[in-house]
Amino acid sequence: MDRNKDHPAFAPLYFPTELHRKAALIKDMKYFFGENWEEQVKCSEAAQKYVDRIHYVGQNEPELL
């Protein structure tokens, strides 16, 4: 998101306060799965493909975001 914050097509959608939720999500994962949640919880193959596609689009075609 930060990488594309000035892109004309993405800038109107850039709400860093509302969308930067990584810290809150990590806190939730620790609560539900414990401190070693990263070793316990794995993405499904489909979820990983989705994440990979979002990363690709963000780096190469941000107007699609």
CHARMM-style PDB file with segment names, atoms N, HN, CA, C and O in Angstrom:
ATOM      1  N   MET     1       0.817  -1.186   0.000  1.00  0.00      PROA
ATOM      2  CA  MET     1       0.000   0.000   0.000  1.00  0.00      PROA
ATOM      3  C   MET     1       0.866   1.257   0.000  1.00  0.00      PROA
ATOM      4  O   MET     1       0.617   2.197  -0.755  1.00  0.00      PROA
ATOM      5  N   ASP     2       1.879   1.259   0.852  1.00  0.00      PROA
ATOM      6  HN  ASP     2       2.081   0.496   1.465  1.00  0.00      PROA
ATOM      7  CA  ASP     2       2.744   2.449   0.892  1.00  0.00      PROA
ATOM      8  C   ASP     2       3.440   2.681  -0.436  1.00  0.00      PROA
ATOM      9  O   ASP     2       3.617   3.819  -0.872  1.00  0.00      PROA
ATOM     10  N   ARG     3       3.829   1.591  -1.069  1.00  0.00      PROA
ATOM     11  HN  ARG     3       3.685   0.667  -0.715  1.00  0.00      PROA
ATOM     12  CA  ARG     3       4.537   1.703  -2.346  1.00  0.00      PROA
ATOM     13  C   ARG     3       3.699   2.426  -3.406  1.00  0.00      PROA
ATOM     14  O   ARG     3       4.247   3.137  -4.249  1.00  0.00      PROA
ATOM     15  N   ASN     4       2.385   2.248  -3.366  1.00  0.00      PROA
ATOM     16  HN  ASN     4       1.941   1.670  -2.682  1.00  0.00      PROA
ATOM     17  CA  ASN     4       1.505   2.794  -4.400  1.00  0.00      PROA
ATOM     18  C   ASN     4       0.666   3.980  -3.937  1.00  0.00      PROA
ATOM     19  O   ASN     4      -0.262   4.388  -4.635  1.00  0.00      PROA
ATOM     20  N   LYS     5       0.976   4.533  -2.778  1.00  0.00      PROA
ATOM     21  HN  LYS     5       1.730   4.202  -2.210  1.00  0.00      PROA
ATOM     22  CA  LYS     5       0.133   5.603  -2.221  1.00  0.00      PROA
ATOM     23  C   LYS     5       0.029   6.827  -3.125  1.00  0.00      PROA
ATOM     24  O   LYS     5      -0.944   7.575  -3.032  1.00  0.00      PROA
ATOM     25  N   ASP     6       1.012   7.046  -3.997  1.00  0.00      PROA
ATOM     26  HN  ASP     6       1.802   6.438  -4.073  1.00  0.00      PROA
ATOM     27  CA  ASP     6       0.978   8.196  -4.893  1.00  0.00      PROA
ATOM     28  C   ASP     6       0.538   7.847  -6.317  1.00  0.00      PROA
ATOM     29  O   ASP     6       0.453   8.725  -7.175  1.00  0.00      PROA
ATOM     30  N   HSD     7       0.262   6.581  -6.563  1.00  0.00      PROA
ATOM     31  HN  HSD     7       0.331   5.868  -5.866  1.00  0.00      PROA
ATOM     32  CA  HSD     7      -0.191   6.161  -7.886  1.00  0.00      PROA
ATOM     33  C   HSD     7      -1.582   6.758  -8.119  1.00  0.00      PROA
ATOM     34  O   HSD     7      -2.445   6.646  -7.248  1.00  0.00      PROA
ATOM     35  N   PRO     8      -1.817   7.384  -9.264  1.00  0.00      PROA
ATOM     36  CA  PRO     8      -3.099   8.066  -9.503  1.00  0.00      PROA
ATOM     37  C   PRO     8      -4.333   7.181  -9.315  1.00  0.00      PROA
ATOM     38  O   PRO     8      -5.366   7.651  -8.838  1.00  0.00      PROA
ATOM     39  N   ALA     9      -4.232   5.923  -9.682  1.00  0.00      PROA
ATOM     40  HN  ALA     9      -3.394   5.540 -10.070  1.00  0.00      PROA
ATOM     41  CA  ALA     9      -5.392   5.036  -9.559  1.00  0.00      PROA
ATOM     42  C   ALA     9      -5.586   4.522  -8.134  1.00  0.00      PROA
ATOM     43  O   ALA     9      -6.703   4.193  -7.736  1.00  0.00      PROA
ATOM     44  N   PHE    10      -4.504   4.455  -7.370  1.00  0.00      PROA
ATOM     45  HN  PHE    10      -3.596   4.723  -7.693  1.00  0.00      PROA
ATOM     46  CA  PHE    10      -4.583   3.884  -6.021  1.00  0.00      PROA
ATOM     47  C   PHE    10      -4.727   4.944  -4.934  1.00  0.00      PROA
ATOM     48  O   PHE    10      -5.322   4.676  -3.890  1.00  0.00      PROA
ATOM     49  N   ALA    11      -4.205   6.120  -5.156  1.00  0.00      PROA
ATOM     50  HN  ALA    11      -3.722   6.339  -6.004  1.00  0.00      PROA
ATOM     51  CA  ALA    11      -4.190   7.176  -4.130  1.00  0.00      PROA
ATOM     52  C   ALA    11      -5.555   7.422  -3.482  1.00  0.00      PROA
ATOM     53  O   ALA    11      -5.604   7.601  -2.266  1.00  0.00      PROA
ATOM     54  N   PRO    12      -6.661   7.441  -4.226  1.00  0.00      PROA
ATOM     55  CA  PRO    12      -7.957   7.666  -3.572  1.00  0.00      PROA
ATOM     56  C   PRO    12      -8.369   6.556  -2.599  1.00  0.00      PROA
ATOM     57  O   PRO    12      -9.254   6.757  -1.767  1.00  0.00      PROA
ATOM     58  N   LEU    13      -7.733   5.394  -2.702  1.00  0.00      PROA
ATOM     59  HN  LEU    13      -7.014   5.231  -3.378  1.00  0.00      PROA
ATOM     60  CA  LEU    13      -8.051   4.263  -1.832  1.00  0.00      PROA
ATOM     61  C   LEU    13      -7.084   4.118  -0.667  1.00  0.00      PROA
ATOM     62  O   LEU    13      -7.211   3.195   0.138  1.00  0.00      PROA
ATOM     63  N   TYR    14      -6.128   5.019  -0.575  1.00  0.00      PROA
ATOM     64  HN  TYR    14      -6.025   5.769  -1.228  1.00  0.00      PROA
ATOM     65  CA  TYR    14      -5.074   4.889   0.439  1.00  0.00      PROA
ATOM     66  C   TYR    14      -5.544   5.488   1.762  1.00  0.00      PROA
ATOM     67  O   TYR    14      -5.607   6.707   1.917  1.00  0.00      PROA
ATOM     68  N   PHE    15      -5.868   4.623   2.701  1.00  0.00      PROA
ATOM     69  HN  PHE    15      -5.817   3.632   2.575  1.00  0.00      PROA
ATOM     70  CA  PHE    15      -6.273   5.016   4.048  1.00  0.00      PROA
ATOM     71  C   PHE    15      -5.390   4.269   5.044  1.00  0.00      PROA
ATOM     72  O   PHE    15      -5.807   3.244   5.585  1.00  0.00      PROA
ATOM     73  N   PRO    16      -4.187   4.762   5.295  1.00  0.00      PROA
ATOM     74  CA  PRO    16      -3.240   3.993   6.102  1.00  0.00      PROA
ATOM     75  C   PRO    16      -3.731   3.696   7.520  1.00  0.00      PROA
ATOM     76  O   PRO    16      -3.469   2.610   8.039  1.00  0.00      PROA
ATOM     77  N   THR    17      -4.423   4.618   8.149  1.00  0.00      PROA
ATOM     78  HN  THR    17      -4.635   5.500   7.728  1.00  0.00      PROA
ATOM     79  CA  THR    17      -4.884   4.379   9.516  1.00  0.00      PROA
ATOM     80  C   THR    17      -5.879   3.227   9.563  1.00  0.00      PROA
ATOM     81  O   THR    17      -5.817   2.381  10.455  1.00  0.00      PROA
ATOM     82  N   GLU    18      -6.775   3.199   8.622  1.00  0.00      PROA
ATOM     83  HN  GLU    18      -6.826   3.886   7.898  1.00  0.00      PROA
ATOM     84  CA  GLU    18      -7.812   2.185   8.611  1.00  0.00      PROA
ATOM     85  C   GLU    18      -7.334   0.840   8.060  1.00  0.00      PROA
ATOM     86  O   GLU    18      -7.824  -0.208   8.480  1.00  0.00      PROA
ATOM     87  N   LEU    19      -6.386   0.863   7.128  1.00  0.00      PROA
ATOM     88  HN  LEU    19      -5.988   1.715   6.787  1.00  0.00      PROA
ATOM     89  CA  LEU    19      -6.007  -0.360   6.432  1.00  0.00      PROA
ATOM     90  C   LEU    19      -4.737  -1.034   6.947  1.00  0.00      PROA
ATOM     91  O   LEU    19      -4.518  -2.213   6.669  1.00  0.00      PROA
ATOM     92  N   HSD    20      -3.920  -0.332   7.672  1.00  0.00      PROA
ATOM     93  HN  HSD    20      -4.098   0.626   7.897  1.00  0.00      PROA
ATOM     94  CA  HSD    20      -2.702  -0.958   8.204  1.00  0.00      PROA
ATOM     95  C   HSD    20      -3.071  -1.711   9.483  1.00  0.00      PROA
ATOM     96  O   HSD    20      -3.077  -1.142  10.575  1.00  0.00      PROA
ATOM     97  N   ARG    21      -3.374  -2.982   9.328  1.00  0.00      PROA
ATOM     98  HN  ARG    21      -3.369  -3.444   8.441  1.00  0.00      PROA
ATOM     99  CA  ARG    21      -3.881  -3.785  10.438  1.00  0.00      PROA
ATOM    100  C   ARG    21      -2.946  -4.922  10.838  1.00  0.00      PROA
ATOM    101  O   ARG    21      -3.334  -5.807  11.602  1.00  0.00      PROA
ATOM    102  N   LYS    22      -1.726  -4.899  10.330  1.00  0.00      PROA
ATOM    103  HN  LYS    22      -1.411  -4.181   9.710  1.00  0.00      PROA
ATOM    104  CA  LYS    22      -0.812  -6.011  10.599  1.00  0.00      PROA
ATOM    105  C   LYS    22      -0.593  -6.217  12.098  1.00  0.00      PROA
ATOM    106  O   LYS    22      -0.669  -7.348  12.580  1.00  0.00      PROA
ATOM    107  N   ALA    23      -0.325  -5.147  12.837  1.00  0.00      PROA
ATOM    108  HN  ALA    23      -0.264  -4.229  12.446  1.00  0.00      PROA
ATOM    109  CA  ALA    23      -0.065  -5.282  14.273  1.00  0.00      PROA
ATOM    110  C   ALA    23      -1.287  -5.849  15.001  1.00  0.00      PROA
ATOM    111  O   ALA    23      -1.143  -6.695  15.883  1.00  0.00      PROA
ATOM    112  N   ALA    24      -2.475  -5.392  14.639  1.00  0.00      PROA
ATOM    113  HN  ALA    24      -2.591  -4.704  13.921  1.00  0.00      PROA
ATOM    114  CA  ALA    24      -3.700  -5.889  15.279  1.00  0.00      PROA
ATOM    115  C   ALA    24      -3.936  -7.358  14.932  1.00  0.00      PROA
ATOM    116  O   ALA    24      -4.360  -8.136  15.787  1.00  0.00      PROA
ATOM    117  N   LEU    25      -3.667  -7.738  13.700  1.00  0.00      PROA
ATOM    118  HN  LEU    25      -3.322  -7.106  13.005  1.00  0.00      PROA
ATOM    119  CA  LEU    25      -3.849  -9.135  13.295  1.00  0.00      PROA
ATOM    120  C   LEU    25      -2.852 -10.049  13.998  1.00  0.00      PROA
ATOM    121  O   LEU    25      -3.203 -11.161  14.391  1.00  0.00      PROA
ATOM    122  N   ILE    26      -1.630  -9.596  14.157  1.00  0.00      PROA
ATOM    123  HN  ILE    26      -1.345  -8.692  13.838  1.00  0.00      PROA
ATOM    124  CA  ILE    26      -0.625 -10.385  14.895  1.00  0.00      PROA
ATOM    125  C   ILE    26      -1.068 -10.575  16.340  1.00  0.00      PROA
ATOM    126  O   ILE    26      -0.942 -11.665  16.898  1.00  0.00      PROA
ATOM    127  N   LYS    27      -1.581  -9.520  16.935  1.00  0.00      PROA
ATOM    128  HN  LYS    27      -1.684  -8.634  16.482  1.00  0.00      PROA
ATOM    129  CA  LYS    27      -2.080  -9.601  18.319  1.00  0.00      PROA
ATOM    130  C   LYS    27      -3.199 -10.640  18.420  1.00  0.00      PROA
ATOM    131  O   LYS    27      -3.226 -11.437  19.358  1.00  0.00      PROA
ATOM    132  N   ASP    28      -4.116 -10.628  17.458  1.00  0.00      PROA
ATOM    133  HN  ASP    28      -4.093  -9.981  16.696  1.00  0.00      PROA
ATOM    134  CA  ASP    28      -5.201 -11.609  17.436  1.00  0.00      PROA
ATOM    135  C   ASP    28      -4.657 -13.029  17.303  1.00  0.00      PROA
ATOM    136  O   ASP    28      -5.113 -13.937  17.998  1.00  0.00      PROA
ATOM    137  N   MET    29      -3.698 -13.221  16.425  1.00  0.00      PROA
ATOM    138  HN  MET    29      -3.328 -12.483  15.860  1.00  0.00      PROA
ATOM    139  CA  MET    29      -3.136 -14.559  16.218  1.00  0.00      PROA
ATOM    140  C   MET    29      -2.452 -15.064  17.493  1.00  0.00      PROA
ATOM    141  O   MET    29      -2.578 -16.238  17.843  1.00  0.00      PROA
ATOM    142  N   LYS    30      -1.735 -14.186  18.179  1.00  0.00      PROA
ATOM    143  HN  LYS    30      -1.633 -13.233  17.895  1.00  0.00      PROA
ATOM    144  CA  LYS    30      -1.100 -14.573  19.445  1.00  0.00      PROA
ATOM    145  C   LYS    30      -2.147 -14.951  20.485  1.00  0.00      PROA
ATOM    146  O   LYS    30      -1.966 -15.908  21.237  1.00  0.00      PROA
ATOM    147  N   TYR    31      -3.226 -14.207  20.523  1.00  0.00      PROA
ATOM    148  HN  TYR    31      -3.373 -13.430  19.912  1.00  0.00      PROA
ATOM    149  CA  TYR    31      -4.292 -14.492  21.484  1.00  0.00      PROA
ATOM    150  C   TYR    31      -4.906 -15.870  21.222  1.00  0.00      PROA
ATOM    151  O   TYR    31      -5.082 -16.661  22.149  1.00  0.00      PROA
ATOM    152  N   PHE    32      -5.229 -16.153  19.966  1.00  0.00      PROA
ATOM    153  HN  PHE    32      -5.086 -15.510  19.213  1.00  0.00      PROA
ATOM    154  CA  PHE    32      -5.922 -17.393  19.640  1.00  0.00      PROA
ATOM    155  C   PHE    32      -5.010 -18.616  19.546  1.00  0.00      PROA
ATOM    156  O   PHE    32      -5.443 -19.729  19.845  1.00  0.00      PROA
ATOM    157  N   PHE    33      -3.749 -18.427  19.134  1.00  0.00      PROA
ATOM    158  HN  PHE    33      -3.397 -17.523  18.891  1.00  0.00      PROA
ATOM    159  CA  PHE    33      -2.877 -19.570  18.878  1.00  0.00      PROA
ATOM    160  C   PHE    33      -1.614 -19.605  19.725  1.00  0.00      PROA
ATOM    161  O   PHE    33      -0.892 -20.602  19.699  1.00  0.00      PROA
ATOM    162  N   GLY    34      -1.328 -18.547  20.473  1.00  0.00      PROA
ATOM    163  HN  GLY    34      -1.915 -17.738  20.494  1.00  0.00      PROA
ATOM    164  CA  GLY    34      -0.139 -18.515  21.308  1.00  0.00      PROA
ATOM    165  C   GLY    34       1.027 -17.816  20.633  1.00  0.00      PROA
ATOM    166  O   GLY    34       0.954 -17.431  19.466  1.00  0.00      PROA
ATOM    167  N   GLU    35       2.100 -17.661  21.389  1.00  0.00      PROA
ATOM    168  HN  GLU    35       2.159 -17.974  22.337  1.00  0.00      PROA
ATOM    169  CA  GLU    35       3.272 -16.923  20.902  1.00  0.00      PROA
ATOM    170  C   GLU    35       3.904 -17.540  19.658  1.00  0.00      PROA
ATOM    171  O   GLU    35       4.458 -16.821  18.826  1.00  0.00      PROA
ATOM    172  N   ASN    36       3.830 -18.838  19.525  1.00  0.00      PROA
ATOM    173  HN  ASN    36       3.380 -19.422  20.201  1.00  0.00      PROA
ATOM    174  CA  ASN    36       4.460 -19.491  18.365  1.00  0.00      PROA
ATOM    175  C   ASN    36       3.442 -19.747  17.248  1.00  0.00      PROA
ATOM    176  O   ASN    36       3.532 -20.753  16.544  1.00  0.00      PROA
ATOM    177  N   TRP    37       2.493 -18.854  17.090  1.00  0.00      PROA
ATOM    178  HN  TRP    37       2.420 -18.037  17.662  1.00  0.00      PROA
ATOM    179  CA  TRP    37       1.424 -19.013  16.103  1.00  0.00      PROA
ATOM    180  C   TRP    37       1.965 -19.172  14.690  1.00  0.00      PROA
ATOM    181  O   TRP    37       1.357 -19.858  13.868  1.00  0.00      PROA
ATOM    182  N   GLU    38       3.104 -18.544  14.398  1.00  0.00      PROA
ATOM    183  HN  GLU    38       3.597 -17.987  15.066  1.00  0.00      PROA
ATOM    184  CA  GLU    38       3.643 -18.621  13.036  1.00  0.00      PROA
ATOM    185  C   GLU    38       4.078 -20.034  12.666  1.00  0.00      PROA
ATOM    186  O   GLU    38       4.079 -20.394  11.489  1.00  0.00      PROA
ATOM    187  N   GLU    39       4.445 -20.834  13.660  1.00  0.00      PROA
ATOM    188  HN  GLU    39       4.444 -20.542  14.617  1.00  0.00      PROA
ATOM    189  CA  GLU    39       4.809 -22.218  13.391  1.00  0.00      PROA
ATOM    190  C   GLU    39       3.583 -23.116  13.329  1.00  0.00      PROA
ATOM    191  O   GLU    39       3.629 -24.185  12.720  1.00  0.00      PROA
ATOM    192  N   GLN    40       2.491 -22.697  13.950  1.00  0.00      PROA
ATOM    193  HN  GLN    40       2.453 -21.829  14.445  1.00  0.00      PROA
ATOM    194  CA  GLN    40       1.290 -23.520  14.016  1.00  0.00      PROA
ATOM    195  C   GLN    40       0.337 -23.293  12.847  1.00  0.00      PROA
ATOM    196  O   GLN    40      -0.294 -24.234  12.364  1.00  0.00      PROA
ATOM    197  N   VAL    41       0.232 -22.065  12.399  1.00  0.00      PROA
ATOM    198  HN  VAL    41       0.744 -21.301  12.791  1.00  0.00      PROA
ATOM    199  CA  VAL    41      -0.778 -21.700  11.409  1.00  0.00      PROA
ATOM    200  C   VAL    41      -0.121 -21.573  10.035  1.00  0.00      PROA
ATOM    201  O   VAL    41       0.845 -20.830   9.864  1.00  0.00      PROA
ATOM    202  N   LYS    42      -0.647 -22.293   9.077  1.00  0.00      PROA
ATOM    203  HN  LYS    42      -1.432 -22.897   9.216  1.00  0.00      PROA
ATOM    204  CA  LYS    42      -0.126 -22.250   7.709  1.00  0.00      PROA
ATOM    205  C   LYS    42      -1.251 -21.870   6.752  1.00  0.00      PROA
ATOM    206  O   LYS    42      -2.401 -22.271   6.931  1.00  0.00      PROA
ATOM    207  N   CYS    43      -0.904 -21.104   5.750  1.00  0.00      PROA
ATOM    208  HN  CYS    43       0.030 -20.778   5.604  1.00  0.00      PROA
ATOM    209  CA  CYS    43      -1.860 -20.749   4.704  1.00  0.00      PROA
ATOM    210  C   CYS    43      -2.202 -21.983   3.889  1.00  0.00      PROA
ATOM    211  O   CYS    43      -1.372 -22.867   3.678  1.00  0.00      PROA
ATOM    212  N   SER    44      -3.436 -22.016   3.442  1.00  0.00      PROA
ATOM    213  HN  SER    44      -4.110 -21.298   3.613  1.00  0.00      PROA
ATOM    214  CA  SER    44      -3.783 -23.058   2.478  1.00  0.00      PROA
ATOM    215  C   SER    44      -3.121 -22.687   1.149  1.00  0.00      PROA
ATOM    216  O   SER    44      -2.693 -21.549   0.960  1.00  0.00      PROA
ATOM    217  N   GLU    45      -3.042 -23.626   0.259  1.00  0.00      PROA
ATOM    218  HN  GLU    45      -3.389 -24.551   0.412  1.00  0.00      PROA
ATOM    219  CA  GLU    45      -2.448 -23.362  -1.048  1.00  0.00      PROA
ATOM    220  C   GLU    45      -3.227 -22.268  -1.781  1.00  0.00      PROA
ATOM    221  O   GLU    45      -2.631 -21.403  -2.423  1.00  0.00      PROA
ATOM    222  N   ALA    46      -4.543 -22.305  -1.687  1.00  0.00      PROA
ATOM    223  HN  ALA    46      -5.028 -23.008  -1.165  1.00  0.00      PROA
ATOM    224  CA  ALA    46      -5.377 -21.305  -2.351  1.00  0.00      PROA
ATOM    225  C   ALA    46      -5.141 -19.913  -1.751  1.00  0.00      PROA
ATOM    226  O   ALA    46      -5.047 -18.929  -2.486  1.00  0.00      PROA
ATOM    227  N   ALA    47      -5.045 -19.831  -0.430  1.00  0.00      PROA
ATOM    228  HN  ALA    47      -5.122 -20.630   0.166  1.00  0.00      PROA
ATOM    229  CA  ALA    47      -4.803 -18.539   0.217  1.00  0.00      PROA
ATOM    230  C   ALA    47      -3.442 -17.994  -0.175  1.00  0.00      PROA
ATOM    231  O   ALA    47      -3.299 -16.792  -0.395  1.00  0.00      PROA
ATOM    232  N   GLN    48      -2.442 -18.858  -0.266  1.00  0.00      PROA
ATOM    233  HN  GLN    48      -2.558 -19.835  -0.087  1.00  0.00      PROA
ATOM    234  CA  GLN    48      -1.104 -18.410  -0.655  1.00  0.00      PROA
ATOM    235  C   GLN    48      -1.097 -17.889  -2.085  1.00  0.00      PROA
ATOM    236  O   GLN    48      -0.438 -16.890  -2.377  1.00  0.00      PROA
ATOM    237  N   LYS    49      -1.821 -18.554  -2.979  1.00  0.00      PROA
ATOM    238  HN  LYS    49      -2.356 -19.365  -2.743  1.00  0.00      PROA
ATOM    239  CA  LYS    49      -1.928 -18.070  -4.362  1.00  0.00      PROA
ATOM    240  C   LYS    49      -2.571 -16.686  -4.396  1.00  0.00      PROA
ATOM    241  O   LYS    49      -2.151 -15.829  -5.173  1.00  0.00      PROA
ATOM    242  N   TYR    50      -3.578 -16.463  -3.568  1.00  0.00      PROA
ATOM    243  HN  TYR    50      -3.919 -17.159  -2.937  1.00  0.00      PROA
ATOM    244  CA  TYR    50      -4.257 -15.175  -3.478  1.00  0.00      PROA
ATOM    245  C   TYR    50      -3.294 -14.095  -2.993  1.00  0.00      PROA
ATOM    246  O   TYR    50      -3.235 -13.006  -3.564  1.00  0.00      PROA
ATOM    247  N   VAL    51      -2.547 -14.398  -1.945  1.00  0.00      PROA
ATOM    248  HN  VAL    51      -2.594 -15.282  -1.481  1.00  0.00      PROA
ATOM    249  CA  VAL    51      -1.559 -13.456  -1.409  1.00  0.00      PROA
ATOM    250  C   VAL    51      -0.501 -13.143  -2.470  1.00  0.00      PROA
ATOM    251  O   VAL    51      -0.144 -11.983  -2.678  1.00  0.00      PROA
ATOM    252  N   ASP    52      -0.012 -14.169  -3.127  1.00  0.00      PROA
ATOM    253  HN  ASP    52      -0.302 -15.111  -2.959  1.00  0.00      PROA
ATOM    254  CA  ASP    52       0.994 -13.965  -4.177  1.00  0.00      PROA
ATOM    255  C   ASP    52       0.461 -13.063  -5.287  1.00  0.00      PROA
ATOM    256  O   ASP    52       1.177 -12.203  -5.801  1.00  0.00      PROA
ATOM    257  N   ARG    53      -0.794 -13.269  -5.648  1.00  0.00      PROA
ATOM    258  HN  ARG    53      -1.376 -13.968  -5.231  1.00  0.00      PROA
ATOM    259  CA  ARG    53      -1.395 -12.449  -6.715  1.00  0.00      PROA
ATOM    260  C   ARG    53      -1.530 -10.992  -6.275  1.00  0.00      PROA
ATOM    261  O   ARG    53      -1.251 -10.083  -7.057  1.00  0.00      PROA
ATOM    262  N   ILE    54      -1.951 -10.764  -5.044  1.00  0.00      PROA
ATOM    263  HN  ILE    54      -2.178 -11.502  -4.409  1.00  0.00      PROA
ATOM    264  CA  ILE    54      -2.064  -9.396  -4.531  1.00  0.00      PROA
ATOM    265  C   ILE    54      -0.694  -8.726  -4.542  1.00  0.00      PROA
ATOM    266  O   ILE    54      -0.581  -7.564  -4.932  1.00  0.00      PROA
ATOM    267  N   HSD    55       0.333  -9.432  -4.126  1.00  0.00      PROA
ATOM    268  HN  HSD    55       0.241 -10.376  -3.809  1.00  0.00      PROA
ATOM    269  CA  HSD    55       1.687  -8.865  -4.146  1.00  0.00      PROA
ATOM    270  C   HSD    55       2.117  -8.538  -5.573  1.00  0.00      PROA
ATOM    271  O   HSD    55       2.676  -7.472  -5.833  1.00  0.00      PROA
ATOM    272  N   TYR    56       1.852  -9.458  -6.489  1.00  0.00      PROA
ATOM    273  HN  TYR    56       1.398 -10.323  -6.278  1.00  0.00      PROA
ATOM    274  CA  TYR    56       2.214  -9.220  -7.886  1.00  0.00      PROA
ATOM    275  C   TYR    56       1.503  -7.978  -8.425  1.00  0.00      PROA
ATOM    276  O   TYR    56       2.131  -7.109  -9.031  1.00  0.00      PROA
ATOM    277  N   VAL    57       0.217  -7.905  -8.205  1.00  0.00      PROA
ATOM    278  HN  VAL    57      -0.293  -8.611  -7.713  1.00  0.00      PROA
ATOM    279  CA  VAL    57      -0.561  -6.767  -8.706  1.00  0.00      PROA
ATOM    280  C   VAL    57      -0.059  -5.465  -8.075  1.00  0.00      PROA
ATOM    281  O   VAL    57       0.085  -4.454  -8.762  1.00  0.00      PROA
ATOM    282  N   GLY    58       0.203  -5.495  -6.782  1.00  0.00      PROA
ATOM    283  HN  GLY    58       0.087  -6.316  -6.224  1.00  0.00      PROA
ATOM    284  CA  GLY    58       0.709  -4.294  -6.108  1.00  0.00      PROA
ATOM    285  C   GLY    58       2.025  -3.809  -6.678  1.00  0.00      PROA
ATOM    286  O   GLY    58       2.282  -2.606  -6.713  1.00  0.00      PROA
ATOM    287  N   GLN    59       2.864  -4.734  -7.126  1.00  0.00      PROA
ATOM    288  HN  GLN    59       2.655  -5.712  -7.097  1.00  0.00      PROA
ATOM    289  CA  GLN    59       4.173  -4.367  -7.663  1.00  0.00      PROA
ATOM    290  C   GLN    59       4.133  -4.030  -9.153  1.00  0.00      PROA
ATOM    291  O   GLN    59       4.953  -3.252  -9.640  1.00  0.00      PROA
ATOM    292  N   ASN    60       3.177  -4.618  -9.874  1.00  0.00      PROA
ATOM    293  HN  ASN    60       2.511  -5.250  -9.479  1.00  0.00      PROA
ATOM    294  CA  ASN    60       3.199  -4.488 -11.328  1.00  0.00      PROA
ATOM    295  C   ASN    60       1.995  -3.788 -11.958  1.00  0.00      PROA
ATOM    296  O   ASN    60       2.107  -3.186 -13.026  1.00  0.00      PROA
ATOM    297  N   GLU    61       0.850  -3.870 -11.293  1.00  0.00      PROA
ATOM    298  HN  GLU    61       0.759  -4.358 -10.425  1.00  0.00      PROA
ATOM    299  CA  GLU    61      -0.376  -3.301 -11.861  1.00  0.00      PROA
ATOM    300  C   GLU    61      -1.240  -2.690 -10.756  1.00  0.00      PROA
ATOM    301  O   GLU    61      -2.369  -3.134 -10.549  1.00  0.00      PROA
ATOM    302  N   PRO    62      -0.739  -1.694 -10.055  1.00  0.00      PROA
ATOM    303  CA  PRO    62      -1.478  -1.171  -8.892  1.00  0.00      PROA
ATOM    304  C   PRO    62      -2.854  -0.625  -9.207  1.00  0.00      PROA
ATOM    305  O   PRO    62      -3.697  -0.511  -8.318  1.00  0.00      PROA
ATOM    306  N   GLU    63      -3.092  -0.282 -10.471  1.00  0.00      PROA
ATOM    307  HN  GLU    63      -2.408  -0.375 -11.194  1.00  0.00      PROA
ATOM    308  CA  GLU    63      -4.431   0.203 -10.832  1.00  0.00      PROA
ATOM    309  C   GLU    63      -5.490  -0.877 -10.655  1.00  0.00      PROA
ATOM    310  O   GLU    63      -6.676  -0.559 -10.564  1.00  0.00      PROA
ATOM    311  N   LEU    64      -5.092  -2.147 -10.604  1.00  0.00      PROA
ATOM    312  HN  LEU    64      -4.128  -2.405 -10.678  1.00  0.00      PROA
ATOM    313  CA  LEU    64      -6.037  -3.234 -10.398  1.00  0.00      PROA
ATOM    314  C   LEU    64      -6.412  -3.410  -8.935  1.00  0.00      PROA
ATOM    315  O   LEU    64      -7.387  -4.096  -8.627  1.00  0.00      PROA
ATOM    316  N   LEU    65      -5.659  -2.804  -8.033  1.00  0.00      PROA
ATOM    317  HN  LEU    65      -4.867  -2.247  -8.283  1.00  0.00      PROA
ATOM    318  CA  LEU    65      -5.988  -2.921  -6.620  1.00  0.00      PROA
ATOM    319  C   LEU    65      -7.303  -2.249  -6.309  1.00  0.00      PROA
ATOM    320  OT1 LEU    65      -7.740  -2.250  -5.158  1.00  0.00      PROA
TER     321      LEU     65
END
